[in-house]
Amino acid sequence: MGDDPAVRARAAVSPLRAADFAGLAPAVIGTAQYDPPRDEGNAYATALTAAGGDVFARTYDGLIHAFLNLFRISTAADTAVTELFAQLKRRLV
């Protein structure tokens, strides 16, 4: 992205900047309690839901940003990943 504000303002770079959220694909959004972009992820889920989208969104307490990679060593991460994958599978079938 660099330092170009025009690039950063594009919805392709930051989906929350889209003018319209209607008609988008179903979304599965998992954020962690200790996740720098947590608030943006939750705001995106709210915008999609308000536009009538099929959205599963959850913030996982006690987890960090990279929790998707920690499922082998963390029971909480494994539970979160299992739930997210089940929600994704439900939307792909």
Backbone hydrogen bonds, N-H to C=O, Kabsch-Sander energy under -0.5 kcal/mol:
donor,donor_aa,acceptor,acceptor_aa,energy
4,D,1,M,-0.9
7,V,4,D,-0.6
8,R,4,D,-2.0
9,A,5,P,-1.4
10,R,7,V,-1.4
13,V,10,R,-1.1
14,S,10,R,-2.4
17,R,14,S,-2.7
18,A,15,P,-1.9
24,L,21,F,-0.9
27,A,54,D,-2.6
29,I,56,F,-3.1
30,G,28,V,-0.5
31,T,29,I,-0.5
31,T,58,R,-2.5
33,Q,60,Y,-2.3
34,Y,63,L,-2.7
35,D,32,A,-0.8
35,D,33,Q,-0.7
38,R,35,D,-2.6
41,G,37,P,-2.4
42,N,38,R,-2.5
43,A,39,D,-2.2
44,Y,40,E,-2.3
45,A,41,G,-2.1
46,T,42,N,-2.1
47,A,43,A,-2.4
48,L,44,Y,-2.6
49,T,45,A,-2.4
50,A,46,T,-2.6
51,A,47,A,-1.3
52,G,49,T,-1.9
53,G,48,L,-2.8
55,V,53,G,-0.9
56,F,27,A,-2.4
57,A,55,V,-0.5
58,R,29,I,-2.1
60,Y,31,T,-3.1
60,Y,58,R,-0.5
61,D,59,T,-0.8
63,L,60,Y,-1.4
65,H,34,Y,-1.4
67,F,64,I,-1.8
69,N,66,A,-2.1
70,L,67,F,-1.6
73,I,70,L,-1.5
74,S,70,L,-1.5
78,D,74,S,-2.6
79,T,75,T,-2.5
80,A,76,A,-2.2
81,V,77,A,-2.9
82,T,78,D,-2.5
83,E,79,T,-2.1
84,L,80,A,-2.7
85,F,81,V,-2.7
86,A,82,T,-2.0
87,Q,83,E,-2.2
88,L,84,L,-2.4
89,K,85,F,-2.8
90,R,86,A,-2.2
91,R,87,Q,-1.3
92,L,88,L,-1.2
92,L,89,K,-0.6
93,V,89,K,-1.4
